[in-house]
Amino acid sequence: MPNILWVDDEIDMLKGHLLFLEGKGYAFDTCNNGIDALELVVERPFDAVFLDENMPGLSGLETLEKMKAIRPEMPIVMITKSEEEQIMEMAIGSKIEDYLIKPVNPNQVLMSLKKILEGKELVTRATTRGYQQVFGKLTMEMQGLQTWEEWADFYKQLLRWELELDQGNEEGLKGVLSNQKKEANELFCRFMSNQYENWFKTTDRPMLSHEVVGHLIAPRIRNGEKVFFVVVDNLRYDQWLAIKPKVMEDFKIENEGLYSSILPTATQYARNALFAGMMPGNIKKELPQYWKEEGEEGSKNQFEKELFQYQLNGLGLENKQMKYHKVVNLRSANKFIDAIHENKEADVVTLVYNFVDTLSHARTDVEVIKELASNDSAYRRLTATWFDSSPLRKAMQWAAKQGFTVVVTTDHGTVNVNRASKVIGTKDLTTNLRFKTGTGMSYQNKHSLVVKNPDSIGLPKNHIADQYIFALNDLFYAYPNRFNHFVQYYRNTYQHGGVSLEELIIPYAVLNGK
């Protein structure tokens, strides 16, 4: 039975309240002054304390401060006759759980107790009941989705339930949702296999990587706005939702949405397309000096600044001042922050931030990161923890103070892979686990989106017979040689390059400082 302490100099007048609440299963200790209350709190912890603000001798606020020093974790509800804003602010600043104005009725106190003692359980129960009620509807709905927009909306629904179930401990129901998401991914992969090539024959398609700047950035620059353009590599939509509450502490969201990464959902292709404003095949043809082949040494994204300037010029923004920065580790992040003031006169500042990409790679190779980000839920929490005190957040706050419109997006997402698919080919096949390109490949058709004519989806090729294959859902490619070793090593890691809801349906947000 929960044990509650009620402190009020008129406690005798509250006997009716106490009898009502005891009938609801709560046990109460009472006293009529702060000194006695502190002695009781020293003796033992209480599940909750109701504390009158206006008492003779030691006031409620003074008692509150001393109680928090003794037992900082103990929930305290302040009760007062006063509605003065200053008193409210002082009480809230002392981390009270609730604030009630006299005269209080028993149901108000009961509601406060339920919120403190049973709130998480009640929310979990409501979430469980809600998901159970819509499970069948979601299963039926996914069978009939026919457009990318419908899939994006459905993905939002799945993630909404996933994030809500994160708050509770219903592991069985989380497993049910995980299986439902796998089924959705199977159907989404089938949809993409049927539709992706058709997107390049029509304008009836989602916004793609090479169209983002033209749609989101260029109109604002033309309108005289200064833009701080942030590209967080590998940022999945669920990770955006995890950091969004912290973002909203500093910003108002002007516009928020989803767009589709191009295939391959890999940095060399998707991010180069984002900065160039053209598909990779066209980059290779028109700007070969800025395109690095898979087998070439060095970074495949070392010309992002040049590609972005080329795109801005093509959009008629050649006279605008552009600054470009890339953060690949904490040292380069701190260096950027130290010199950030040098960007205040620019029309557009572009910041590529590689932390989430680094995290996904580290999770493959570093045991402690595997444990910290053991599943999607933990991966989200780790991302949110990082963002809270990250240099990226400081940079965004600085940009808002300087009057920049902040646009945040990514180049592609990642998916947790668990099943291997054998592929055989020549030694010059690409090394990416989620897609392969080359000639003479042998693979399992049912595991892949196959594109035999790369030109049809705007991708480059080195030989006339080159084709691309993209792994579906949670599959990854492995060669027969040492197959079991690589399956063991890469199973339950985060990869990108292929076809899944997590990799292809990705977020953007336009933010204005508060």
C-alpha distance (Angstrom), angle and dihedral (degrees) to the residues before:
residue distance angle dihedral
M1 . . .
P2 3.85 . .
N3 3.81 112.2 .
I4 3.82 115.5 -142.0
L5 3.81 131.6 -171.9
W6 3.82 117.7 -147.9
V7 3.82 116.3 -167.3
D8 3.82 117.3 -170.0
D9 3.79 132.8 138.1
E10 3.84 87.2 -136.0
I11 3.79 95.6 46.1
D12 3.82 92.6 136.6
M13 3.81 89.2 65.7
L14 3.83 90.6 58.1
K15 3.81 98.1 62.9
G16 3.80 91.7 111.2
H17 3.81 90.2 54.5
L18 3.81 91.3 48.6
L19 3.80 93.6 49.9
F20 3.82 90.8 50.4
L21 3.81 92.4 49.8
E22 3.82 94.0 43.8
G23 3.79 86.2 54.9
K24 3.82 86.9 57.8
G25 3.80 91.6 56.9
Y26 3.82 104.3 -92.1
A27 3.82 125.3 127.3
F28 3.81 118.5 -147.1
D29 3.79 137.3 -156.1
T30 3.79 113.8 -168.3
C31 3.79 139.4 -165.3
N32 3.80 135.5 165.0
N33 3.82 103.7 -135.9
G34 3.78 142.1 43.6
I35 3.81 97.2 -116.3
D36 3.82 93.8 58.2
A37 3.80 89.9 43.1
L38 3.80 91.8 56.0
E39 3.82 91.0 50.1
L40 3.82 89.8 53.8
V41 3.81 91.7 47.9
V42 3.81 91.0 51.0
E43 3.83 89.9 52.0
R44 3.82 95.9 52.4
P45 3.80 143.2 -15.6
F46 3.79 121.9 -99.1
D47 3.79 127.1 -147.3
A48 3.82 88.3 -130.6
V49 3.81 140.3 -8.9
F50 3.81 127.6 -145.7
L51 3.79 107.4 -157.1
D52 3.81 127.9 -169.7
E53 3.80 111.4 -137.1
N54 3.83 97.8 -153.6
M55 3.83 108.8 58.6
P56 3.81 130.5 139.3
G57 3.77 116.3 -109.3
L58 3.79 110.1 9.9
S59 3.81 105.3 27.9
G60 3.77 124.3 -134.3
L61 3.80 93.1 -106.6
E62 3.82 91.7 49.6
T63 3.80 90.4 47.7
L64 3.80 89.8 48.1
E65 3.80 92.0 53.8
K66 3.81 92.6 49.5
M67 3.82 92.8 45.5
K68 3.81 91.1 52.6
A69 3.82 89.1 50.9
I70 3.82 90.0 54.0
R71 3.82 99.0 40.3
P72 3.83 110.4 8.6
E73 3.80 92.9 177.4
M74 3.84 95.2 55.3
P75 3.84 113.6 109.8
I76 3.81 113.3 -122.8
V77 3.80 128.3 -169.6
M78 3.81 116.4 -159.2
I79 3.82 117.2 -144.2
T80 3.81 119.3 -167.0
K81 3.78 143.7 160.4
S82 3.77 89.8 -144.2
E83 3.78 123.1 89.3
E84 3.79 93.1 -171.4
E85 3.78 110.3 143.0
Q86 3.81 92.4 -139.4
I87 3.81 92.8 58.5
M88 3.80 90.8 47.2
E89 3.80 91.1 50.8
M90 3.82 92.6 48.4
A91 3.81 91.7 49.7
I92 3.80 93.9 45.7
G93 3.80 89.7 46.2
S94 3.80 87.8 57.4
K95 3.83 88.2 59.6
I96 3.79 101.2 -109.8
E97 3.79 117.9 176.4
D98 3.80 96.5 -135.8
Y99 3.81 143.3 -3.7
L100 3.82 123.5 -140.9
I101 3.82 128.4 -172.9
K102 3.81 119.6 -141.0
P103 2.92 134.3 -83.8
V104 3.80 90.0 54.2
N105 3.77 123.2 -174.9
P106 3.81 124.5 -145.1
N107 3.79 93.9 -107.6
Q108 3.81 90.9 57.2
V109 3.79 90.2 53.9
L110 3.82 90.9 45.3
M111 3.80 90.7 52.2
S112 3.80 90.8 49.5
L113 3.81 91.3 50.1
K114 3.80 92.5 49.2
K115 3.80 90.6 49.8
I116 3.81 92.0 51.0
L117 3.79 101.1 38.7
E118 3.79 103.8 27.0
G119 3.79 103.8 19.9
K120 3.78 98.0 108.1
E121 3.79 92.3 44.0
L122 3.82 92.2 47.9
V123 3.81 91.3 49.5
T124 3.81 90.1 48.3
R125 3.80 90.9 49.9
A126 3.80 91.9 48.8
T127 3.83 91.7 47.2
T128 3.80 91.4 47.7
R129 3.79 91.7 49.0
G130 3.80 91.1 45.9
Y131 3.80 95.2 50.5
Q132 3.80 92.2 44.7
Q133 3.79 88.9 54.0
V134 3.82 94.6 51.1
F135 3.81 98.5 36.8
G136 3.79 93.7 93.4
K137 3.80 92.2 43.4
L138 3.81 91.6 52.4
T139 3.80 91.6 48.2
M140 3.81 90.7 52.3
E141 3.80 93.5 42.3
M142 3.80 95.6 54.5
Q143 3.80 90.8 57.0
G144 3.81 91.4 64.3
L145 3.81 103.7 42.1
Q146 3.79 109.4 129.2
T147 3.82 108.1 167.2
W148 3.78 136.2 50.9
E149 3.81 90.1 -117.6
E150 3.81 90.2 56.1
W151 3.79 90.3 49.8
A152 3.80 91.6 48.8
D153 3.82 91.0 51.7
F154 3.81 90.7 47.0
Y155 3.82 90.8 49.9
K156 3.80 88.4 53.2
Q157 3.80 89.3 55.0
L158 3.79 92.9 50.4
L159 3.78 92.1 49.5
R160 3.78 91.9 46.8
W161 3.80 89.9 58.5
E162 3.79 92.0 41.0
L163 3.81 92.4 54.6
E164 3.81 91.9 44.8
L165 3.80 92.5 50.1
D166 3.82 87.9 49.6
Q167 3.81 87.0 71.4
G168 3.80 93.3 62.6
N169 3.79 139.6 47.6
E170 3.79 100.9 -117.7
E171 3.80 93.9 131.3
G172 3.79 93.1 169.3
L173 3.78 92.4 55.7
K174 3.80 91.2 45.3
G175 3.79 87.1 56.2
V176 3.80 90.8 51.3
L177 3.80 90.7 51.9
S178 3.82 90.9 46.8
N179 3.79 89.8 55.0
Q180 3.80 91.0 46.6
K181 3.81 89.8 52.5
K182 3.81 90.2 50.7
E183 3.79 89.4 52.4
A184 3.81 89.7 48.6
N185 3.80 89.9 50.8
E186 3.80 90.8 52.3
L187 3.80 90.5 53.7
F188 3.81 92.7 42.8
C189 3.80 90.3 52.3
R190 3.80 89.1 51.6
F191 3.82 89.4 50.2
M192 3.82 92.2 49.7
S193 3.81 92.0 46.8
N194 3.80 88.8 55.6
Q195 3.80 98.7 40.4
Y196 3.81 112.7 28.4
E197 3.81 98.4 85.0
N198 3.82 89.9 45.9
W199 3.81 90.6 59.4
F200 3.79 89.6 72.1
K201 3.81 91.8 57.7
T202 3.81 96.3 54.3
T203 3.79 144.2 35.9
D204 3.81 90.3 -132.1
R205 3.78 94.7 98.6
P206 3.80 140.0 94.4
M207 3.78 122.2 -83.3
L208 3.81 107.5 -80.5
S209 3.81 131.8 -152.7
H210 3.80 96.3 -92.2
E211 3.83 91.8 51.3
V212 3.82 99.3 52.8
V213 3.82 98.3 89.7
G214 3.80 92.6 45.8
H215 3.80 91.4 51.1
L216 3.81 103.2 36.7
I217 3.80 109.6 21.2
A218 3.82 110.8 29.6
P219 3.85 97.3 55.3
R220 3.80 90.9 54.5
I221 3.79 93.9 49.0
R222 3.82 90.1 49.2
N223 3.79 87.5 50.4
G224 3.80 90.4 58.7
E225 3.80 96.6 -103.3
K226 3.78 122.1 138.7
V227 3.80 109.9 -129.5
F228 3.80 129.2 -152.3
F229 3.81 102.4 -162.5
V230 3.81 114.5 -161.5
V231 3.80 121.5 -170.8
V232 3.81 111.4 -172.6
D233 3.78 106.6 -165.4
N234 3.83 115.3 -127.6
L235 3.82 95.3 3.1
R236 3.79 107.7 160.1
Y237 3.78 122.1 -154.3
D238 3.82 92.4 -111.0
Q239 3.81 89.6 52.7
W240 3.79 89.8 51.9
L241 3.82 88.5 52.5
A242 3.81 88.6 50.7
I243 3.83 94.0 54.6
K244 3.82 95.1 35.7
P245 3.85 95.6 89.7
K246 3.81 89.5 57.8
V247 3.80 91.5 45.3
M248 3.81 89.5 53.0
E249 3.80 91.1 56.6
D250 3.81 87.3 68.1
F251 3.83 104.0 25.5
K252 3.77 146.3 42.4
I253 3.79 112.0 -134.1
E254 3.79 109.7 -125.3
N255 3.78 95.7 177.7
E256 3.78 133.8 0.6
G257 3.77 130.6 178.3
L258 3.76 150.7 128.1
Y259 3.76 133.2 -96.2
S260 3.79 134.8 -178.4
S261 3.77 123.5 -104.2
I262 3.77 114.4 -137.6
L263 3.80 121.6 -116.6
P264 2.93 127.6 -68.0
T265 3.79 90.8 48.1
A266 3.80 87.5 -148.7
T267 3.79 130.5 120.3
Q268 3.81 96.6 -115.5
Y269 3.79 91.2 57.8
A270 3.81 108.5 26.1
R271 3.80 98.8 40.5
N272 3.80 95.0 42.1
A273 3.80 87.8 51.5
L274 3.81 89.9 49.2
F275 3.81 92.5 54.5
A276 3.79 98.1 36.8
G277 3.79 96.7 46.5
M278 3.79 88.7 -135.7
M279 3.78 138.2 84.4
P280 3.83 118.9 -90.8
G281 3.80 92.9 -108.2
N282 3.80 90.0 57.7
I283 3.81 92.1 46.1
K284 3.79 89.3 56.5
K285 3.81 92.2 47.5
E286 3.81 99.9 41.6
L287 3.81 101.9 28.8
P288 3.82 105.8 24.8
Q289 3.80 90.8 158.5
Y290 3.83 88.0 67.0
W291 3.81 97.9 46.6
K292 3.81 122.4 86.9
E293 3.80 119.6 -165.5
E294 3.80 121.5 -127.7
G295 3.81 93.4 -105.3
E296 3.79 96.9 45.8
E297 3.78 122.3 106.5
G298 3.80 121.0 -108.0
S299 3.79 136.2 31.6
K300 3.79 116.7 -31.3
N301 3.83 89.3 -148.8
Q302 3.78 102.3 50.1
F303 3.82 94.3 115.5
E304 3.81 100.5 56.0
K305 3.79 93.0 117.8
E306 3.82 91.9 52.3
L307 3.80 92.4 45.3
F308 3.80 91.7 49.6
Q309 3.79 92.6 49.3
Y310 3.81 89.1 49.2
Q311 3.80 90.0 53.2
L312 3.81 93.5 47.0
N313 3.80 89.3 51.0
G314 3.79 90.1 51.8
L315 3.80 89.7 50.7
G316 3.79 90.9 55.0
L317 3.80 94.3 -104.9
E318 3.80 98.4 113.4
N319 3.82 91.6 122.9
K320 3.80 93.7 57.3
Q321 3.78 119.3 100.2
M322 3.79 112.0 -116.0
K323 3.80 127.7 -169.4
Y324 3.80 121.6 -169.1
H325 3.83 128.3 -164.4
K326 3.78 135.1 172.0
V327 3.80 124.1 -159.2
V328 3.80 115.3 -160.5
N329 3.82 101.6 160.7
L330 3.80 142.5 5.7
R331 3.80 92.8 -87.8
S332 3.81 92.8 56.7
A333 3.83 89.8 43.1
N334 3.80 92.2 55.3
K335 3.81 90.7 44.5
F336 3.80 89.3 54.1
I337 3.82 92.2 48.8
D338 3.82 92.0 48.5
A339 3.82 91.1 56.1
I340 3.80 98.5 31.5
H341 3.81 93.3 115.7
E342 3.81 88.5 69.7
N343 3.84 87.7 73.2
K344 3.79 99.2 57.0
E345 3.81 96.1 99.0
A346 3.82 95.4 48.5
D347 3.80 121.9 109.6
V348 3.80 92.4 -144.1
V349 3.79 127.7 16.3
T350 3.79 115.5 -167.5
L351 3.78 119.7 -159.2
V352 3.80 121.2 -175.0
Y353 3.79 108.5 -163.9
N354 3.78 117.7 -166.0
F355 3.81 103.9 -174.1
V356 3.82 98.7 108.5
D357 3.81 90.7 47.1
T358 3.81 89.5 50.3
L359 3.80 89.9 48.7
S360 3.81 93.1 52.8
H361 3.82 91.5 50.1
A362 3.80 92.5 45.2
R363 3.79 89.9 52.0
T364 3.81 88.7 61.5
D365 3.80 95.1 50.7
V366 3.82 107.8 25.9
E367 3.80 118.8 69.6
V368 3.81 96.1 -154.2
I369 3.83 91.2 53.5
K370 3.81 89.6 49.4
E371 3.78 87.9 56.6
L372 3.81 94.9 44.6
A373 3.83 91.8 49.0
S374 3.79 99.0 32.6
N375 3.83 94.8 148.7
D376 3.81 141.5 0.0
S377 3.80 93.1 -79.6
A378 3.81 93.1 52.6
Y379 3.82 90.3 42.7
R380 3.81 89.4 56.5
R381 3.81 93.1 47.8
L382 3.78 92.0 49.3
T383 3.80 90.6 51.0
A384 3.81 91.3 49.7
T385 3.82 91.7 48.5
W386 3.80 90.7 50.9
F387 3.82 94.2 48.4
D388 3.80 94.6 49.6
S389 3.81 94.3 72.4
S390 3.79 100.2 15.0
P391 3.81 127.4 131.0
L392 3.80 85.8 -121.1
R393 3.79 91.4 64.7
K394 3.81 90.1 48.0
A395 3.80 90.1 50.6
M396 3.80 91.8 51.1
Q397 3.81 91.4 48.5
W398 3.81 89.9 50.8
A399 3.81 91.2 49.8
A400 3.80 91.9 52.0
K401 3.82 91.4 51.6
Q402 3.81 89.3 51.8
G403 3.80 91.0 54.4
F404 3.81 98.6 -104.8
T405 3.77 122.1 148.3
V406 3.80 103.5 -128.9
V407 3.80 117.3 -140.6
V408 3.80 115.1 -171.2
T409 3.78 124.3 -170.3
T410 3.79 143.0 130.9
D411 3.78 140.0 -131.5
H412 3.81 99.9 -124.8
G413 3.79 142.4 -28.1
T414 3.78 133.6 -119.0
V415 3.79 134.5 -122.1
N416 3.77 131.7 -148.6
V417 3.82 105.0 -115.9
N418 3.78 122.8 -151.1
R419 3.80 109.7 156.8
A420 3.80 128.7 64.1
S421 3.80 127.2 -142.5
K422 3.80 120.4 -163.3
V423 3.78 118.7 -122.6
I424 3.79 128.6 179.8
G425 3.79 125.1 -163.2
T426 3.75 147.6 125.8
K427 3.79 122.1 -56.8
D428 3.81 91.9 -102.0
L429 3.81 93.8 65.8
T430 3.80 114.0 124.0
T431 3.79 115.7 -91.3
N432 3.82 97.0 -137.2
L433 3.81 111.6 119.3
R434 3.81 95.1 -142.6
F435 3.80 101.8 47.5
K436 3.77 139.0 23.1
T437 3.78 132.4 -164.4
G438 3.78 129.0 -172.1
T439 3.80 141.2 76.4
G440 3.78 134.0 -63.8
M441 3.80 95.7 23.1
S442 3.78 121.8 165.5
Y443 3.80 114.5 -156.4
Q444 3.80 144.5 142.6
N445 3.80 108.5 -86.4
K446 3.80 94.1 -155.2
H447 3.82 89.7 60.1
S448 3.81 95.9 50.9
L449 3.77 147.3 59.9
V450 3.79 99.7 -135.3
V451 3.83 123.2 -154.7
K452 3.79 112.3 -174.9
N453 3.80 94.3 176.8
P454 3.84 108.6 49.6
D455 3.82 91.1 -174.2
S456 3.81 88.4 67.7
I457 3.81 91.2 67.0
G458 3.80 98.5 33.6
L459 3.79 98.5 -101.4
P460 3.81 128.3 138.5
K461 3.77 125.5 -118.3
N462 3.79 133.7 -165.6
H463 3.80 98.1 -156.9
I464 3.76 131.7 34.5
A465 3.81 90.9 -117.8
D466 3.82 95.9 49.7
Q467 3.79 117.2 129.9
Y468 3.81 135.9 175.1
I469 3.78 130.2 -131.0
F470 3.80 122.7 -167.6
A471 3.80 122.5 -160.8
L472 3.81 114.6 -122.4
N473 3.80 129.3 -133.7
D474 3.84 111.5 -27.4
L475 3.82 97.6 -16.6
F476 3.78 126.6 120.7
Y477 3.78 130.4 -169.1
A478 3.79 122.1 -112.7
Y479 3.78 131.9 174.5
P480 3.83 120.4 -120.7
N481 3.80 89.5 -118.9
R482 3.85 105.9 91.3
F483 3.80 88.3 -9.1
N484 3.82 96.6 160.3
H485 3.80 92.4 48.3
F486 3.80 93.4 54.5
V487 3.79 92.6 42.2
Q488 3.80 89.8 55.7
Y489 3.81 92.9 44.5
Y490 3.81 98.7 48.4
R491 3.80 102.2 33.2
N492 3.83 111.7 112.8
T493 3.81 93.6 17.3
Y494 3.81 128.8 123.6
Q495 3.79 114.2 -108.1
H496 3.79 137.4 165.5
G497 3.77 139.3 -160.5
G498 3.79 101.2 81.6
V499 3.78 142.4 74.1
S500 3.81 122.2 -66.9
L501 3.78 139.3 117.8
E502 3.81 89.4 -107.5
E503 3.82 95.6 53.5
L504 3.79 101.0 38.9
I505 3.81 107.4 35.9
I506 3.79 103.2 66.4
P507 3.82 136.8 166.7
Y508 3.76 139.3 -111.6
A509 3.79 130.1 179.5
V510 3.80 134.3 -172.9
L511 3.81 110.8 -149.0
N512 3.79 136.6 -168.0
G513 3.80 122.1 -165.5
K514 3.79 117.7 -109.1
